[in-house]
Amino acid sequence: MIKKLVLRNSGMFSNINEVIYNLYEAEKNNYKLCIVWKKSCYKDPTKKGNPWNYYFENIFDIDVKDLKKIPKVNHNKDKGTILKSRKISSFYINKYLKLKPHIQEKIKVFKEKYFKEYIIGVQIRGFGKVKEINCNNKYLEGNWFEKEGIKVGIPYELYYKKIDDLLQKHHKAMIFLCSDSQDIIDKVKKDYGDKIITYDSTRTSYGEMHRNPKIKNRYKLGEDVIIEAYLLSQTNCFVNIPSISNIVMFVLSKNKDLESIELCKDHRIHYI
């Protein structure tokens, strides 16, 4: 039996995490999953086919001639979209999600070049969930950090306290920093200097690139965030706020044994 999962025009890991949940459901209920992502913010006009397959190998060997005849699976109502157990989620990620060889190679080359000491992984998200950005690149809606009672700006002091504690224990440690905001990257580089390692990702000053119509290379946008997440999963320790990022939930699930220092607890997922 085959069912299709029609992904939404939302961020990369919102969709990846939903795929993981539905792979669990598919195996439990004995059907194969056909992933359809026609309405993707990562669709590249120079590339043919399903944007999911830009980045991942086919999960199942399925020959589908008429997608319209295949029943849909319902979207997971849980906003976390990922399974409640890091151990179980890790099993499904590592069993089914196979990156394209050229992406695997980029991850391998970067890790061999830069991950030579104890690596502190840090992900700091830019400002909020954007419905619209005005001409001055100012947000017209919300701030992710307000969910955690943090009212003013990016809470650098929360991250820095944990980073400094780790640097006291591991003097030669390096910091692999990921953010969708170039302003955040510049600020943390100024404060930690040569300790900072970054991947050459697509960023804007305010973040939320997948919502920004001005970014032209949509394929690279998707590849960049996947590479950063897979690299974060291979660090020694991960400093994060899980409840504001689907990327964080994926990283913690990709490597179930990764030490996680959570600045605020995630209200959506309870790890076993």
C-alpha positions in Angstrom: 0.0 0.0 0.0 1.2 3.5 -0.8 0.1 6.9 0.7 1.4 10.3 -0.2 2.6 13.0 2.1 2.1 16.4 0.5 4.6 18.8 2.1 3.9 22.4 2.7 5.5 25.6 1.6 7.3 26.1 4.9 10.9 25.8 6.2 13.1 22.9 5.5 13.0 21.3 8.9 9.4 21.8 9.5 8.9 19.5 6.6 11.8 17.1 7.3 10.5 16.6 10.9 7.0 15.9 9.5 8.5 13.3 7.2 10.2 11.6 10.2 6.9 11.4 12.0 5.1 10.0 9.0 7.8 7.4 8.4 7.1 6.2 11.9 3.4 6.0 11.1 4.0 4.3 7.7 6.1 1.5 9.2 3.7 1.1 12.1 0.7 0.7 9.7 2.6 -1.2 6.9 2.4 1.3 4.0 5.0 3.0 1.9 5.3 6.8 1.8 5.4 8.9 -1.4 6.7 12.4 -0.7 5.3 15.2 -2.8 6.7 18.8 -2.5 5.4 20.7 -5.4 4.8 23.9 -3.4 8.3 24.3 -2.0 10.1 27.5 -1.2 13.3 25.7 -2.2 12.1 25.0 -5.8 14.8 25.8 -8.3 13.5 26.7 -11.8 16.7 25.2 -13.3 16.0 21.8 -11.7 13.4 19.3 -12.7 11.4 17.0 -10.4 10.4 17.0 -6.8 12.4 19.4 -4.6 12.6 16.8 -1.9 14.9 14.8 -4.2 17.3 17.7 -4.7 18.6 16.8 -1.3 17.5 13.2 -0.4 17.5 9.8 -2.1 14.2 8.1 -2.7 13.1 6.6 0.6 11.1 3.8 -1.0 11.3 2.1 -4.4 7.9 3.3 -5.7 6.7 3.6 -9.3 3.8 6.0 -9.2 2.0 6.8 -12.5 -0.9 8.8 -11.2 -0.4 10.7 -7.9 -4.0 11.8 -7.8 -5.2 8.2 -7.1 -3.0 7.8 -4.1 -4.6 8.6 -0.7 -3.0 11.4 1.4 -1.8 11.1 4.9 -3.1 13.7 7.4 -0.6 16.3 8.6 0.6 15.9 12.1 -1.4 18.3 14.3 1.4 18.4 16.9 3.4 21.6 16.0 6.6 19.9 17.1 6.0 17.5 14.2 8.7 15.1 15.4 8.5 12.0 17.6 8.6 12.3 21.4 11.6 10.1 21.8 15.1 11.1 20.6 16.0 7.4 20.4 13.0 6.5 18.2 13.4 9.6 16.0 17.1 8.9 15.6 16.2 5.4 14.4 13.9 6.6 11.6 16.2 9.4 10.5 19.2 7.2 10.2 17.3 4.3 8.6 15.4 6.3 6.0 16.9 9.7 5.3 19.9 9.4 2.9 21.5 12.6 1.7 22.6 13.0 -1.9 26.3 12.1 -2.2 27.4 15.6 -3.1 25.9 16.9 0.1 27.4 14.2 2.2 30.8 15.1 0.7 30.5 18.7 1.6 29.7 17.8 5.2 32.7 15.4 5.3 35.1 17.9 3.9 34.0 20.7 6.3 34.1 18.4 9.3 37.6 17.1 8.5 38.9 20.7 8.0 37.4 22.4 11.1 36.2 19.8 13.7 39.7 19.0 15.1 39.1 20.1 18.7 36.2 19.8 21.1 33.4 21.5 19.2 30.6 23.5 20.9 27.6 23.7 18.6 25.4 26.8 18.9 22.3 27.8 17.0 20.9 31.3 17.6 17.8 32.1 15.6 17.1 35.5 14.2 14.0 37.5 15.1 10.5 36.2 14.9 8.1 34.4 12.7 7.6 36.9 9.8 4.4 37.5 7.9 5.8 40.6 6.3 9.0 42.5 6.3 8.9 46.2 5.6 11.3 48.2 3.5 13.6 48.8 6.4 13.9 45.1 7.1 12.0 45.5 10.4 9.7 42.9 11.7 6.0 43.5 11.6 5.2 40.5 13.7 6.5 38.9 16.8 9.7 37.5 18.2 10.5 33.8 18.7 12.2 34.6 22.0 9.0 36.2 23.5 7.6 32.6 23.8 10.2 32.1 26.5 9.5 35.3 28.3 12.6 37.1 26.8 11.2 40.5 25.7 14.2 42.4 24.5 16.3 41.4 21.5 18.5 38.3 21.1 19.3 36.8 24.5 23.1 36.7 23.9 23.8 36.6 27.7 22.0 33.2 28.0 24.1 31.7 25.3 27.3 33.3 26.4 27.0 32.1 30.0 26.8 28.4 28.8 29.5 28.9 26.2 31.9 30.4 28.7 31.2 27.6 31.2 32.2 25.1 28.4 35.3 27.1 27.4 36.4 27.0 31.1 36.3 23.2 30.9 37.6 22.8 27.3 40.2 25.5 26.8 41.0 24.6 23.2 37.3 24.2 22.2 36.0 25.9 19.1 32.4 27.1 18.5 30.5 26.0 15.5 27.9 28.8 15.2 24.8 28.7 13.0 22.2 31.4 12.5 19.8 32.6 9.8 20.9 36.2 10.7 24.2 37.7 9.5 23.9 40.3 12.3 24.0 37.5 14.9 27.0 35.9 13.2 28.8 39.2 13.2 28.0 40.0 16.8 29.2 36.6 18.2 32.3 36.7 16.0 33.2 40.1 17.4 32.8 38.7 21.0 34.6 35.3 20.5 37.0 36.1 17.6 38.9 33.1 16.3 36.9 30.7 18.4 34.1 30.9 15.9 33.6 28.5 13.0 30.8 29.1 10.4 29.6 27.5 7.3 29.2 29.7 4.2 25.4 29.8 4.4 22.9 32.1 2.8 21.8 34.7 5.4 20.1 38.0 5.7 20.4 40.6 8.5 17.0 39.6 9.9 16.9 35.9 9.1 13.9 33.9 7.9 15.3 33.5 4.4 12.8 30.9 3.1 10.2 33.7 3.5 12.2 36.2 1.6 11.3 36.5 -2.1 14.5 38.4 -2.8 16.7 35.4 -2.4 17.3 33.9 -5.8 19.3 30.7 -5.2 16.6 28.7 -3.5 18.4 25.3 -3.9 21.5 26.6 -2.1 19.3 28.0 0.7 17.9 24.5 1.4 21.3 22.8 1.0 22.9 25.2 3.4 20.5 24.6 6.3 20.7 20.9 5.8 24.5 20.9 6.0 24.5 23.1 9.1 22.0 20.8 10.9 24.0 17.7 10.1 27.2 19.3 11.2 25.6 20.5 14.4 24.6 16.9 15.1 28.3 16.0 14.9 29.5 18.5 17.5 30.4 17.5 21.1 27.9 19.6 22.9 24.9 21.6 21.6 23.8 24.9 23.2 20.2 25.6 22.1 16.6 26.7 22.7 14.6 23.8 21.3 11.1 25.3 21.4 11.8 28.0 18.9 13.5 25.9 16.2 12.6 22.8 14.1 16.3 22.6 13.3 17.2 22.1 17.0 14.6 19.3 17.3 16.1 17.5 14.3 19.7 17.9 15.5 18.8 16.4 18.9 17.0 13.5 17.2 19.7 12.9 14.5 22.2 12.3 17.2 20.4 10.8 20.2 23.6 10.8 22.3 24.5 14.5 21.6 24.9 16.4 24.9 22.3 19.1 24.9 22.4 22.3 26.9 18.9 23.7 26.7 18.6 27.4 27.8 14.8 27.0 28.0 12.8 23.8 28.1 10.8 22.7 25.1 7.1 22.7 25.8 6.3 20.6 22.7 8.5 17.5 23.0 9.4 15.5 26.1 12.4 13.3 25.4 12.6 9.8 26.7 
